[in-house]
C-alpha cells in the first residue's frame, strides 16, 4: 500500500486556467457552466465524474451525493434525524427560513450523521449539507456532531467529517457560538481515548466551523481549490488595509502554510480516507497486543 503523500503540493490545473477544448456532448443535453474554465460541461459528464470538471474544478455537491461517493453501498446507518433546529430566540423570519431550507435541501438539518463502512473500515461519519442555509452551525448541528463523537468514543471507533459551512447561524445568536466549545470538548474526549478524527474540508469551510471542529482533526484533508478561512478575504483586506496574496484562503495556500495535511481529489477521496482508517485500525490493534 503506497503511503499517502502528506504535505505534497499536487499539480493544480486550476492555477493554469484549466482545459482549452470544449467537451462534446449531445446537442440537446443540459449543461452547466464551469466557473473556472468558463466552458459548458454536460450534466451527464458531471454525474459520471463526481461533479468534477475536466479542468479540475470541483463543483459543490449535496451531502447525500457525497455520502454515496464515500461509503460502502448499503452500510450507512443514519443517526439522530429527529434532532432539528428550534427558534428559541424567536428571531424574526427564522421559522420561515428553516422551512425553505428543508424544502430546498430535502434534509431536516444542515448535517447528516451516522455510522458506516468505508472500504470495509468501520467509522462514524458526518457530512454537512450546503443547501441548508449554507450548512450554518446552529444548536442542532452542534448537538448532532457532539453526539456522534460520544457514540464513537463509546464504541472505540474513528470519526470522519466532511465540512462545508458559512459559519455559526446568526439567527440563534450566542446559542450557535456555544456549539464551538461543545463540539470541541467532545472531540477532545474522543482524542484523549486515542481515537482518530479525520476532517475533510470542502468549499467553503468558514467562520465558527473553521474555528472549531473543522480544524481539530488528527488528519486534515481538503478538496482542491476549497475556500477555507474564518473571516472572508474582503473583511480581512478592509481591516488590515493590505492586499492579500494570490490564492489566499484556498486549500493550496493552506497546504503550503501547514494548516492542511494533504489535498485530495474527489475521485481519490474514498481510497485515501480508507487508507487512513486502516492505518489507524492496524496501529490500535498493535497497541492492544503489546
ABEGO torsion letter per residue (X at the ends): XBBBBBGBBBBBAAAAGEBABBBBBBAABBBBBBAAAGBBBBAAAAAAAGGBBAAGBBBBBBAAAAAAAABBBGABBBBGAABBBBBAAGBBGAAAAAAAAAAAAGBABABBBEBBBBGGBBBBBBBBBAABGGGBBBAAAAAAAAAAAAAAAAAGBBBBBBBBBAEBBAAAEAAAAAAAAAAAAAAAAAAAAGBBBBBBBBOBBBEAAAABAAAABABBBBBBGBBBEBBBAAAAAAAAGBBBBBGBGBAAAAAAAGABABBBBAAAAAAAAAAAAAAAAAAAAAAAAX
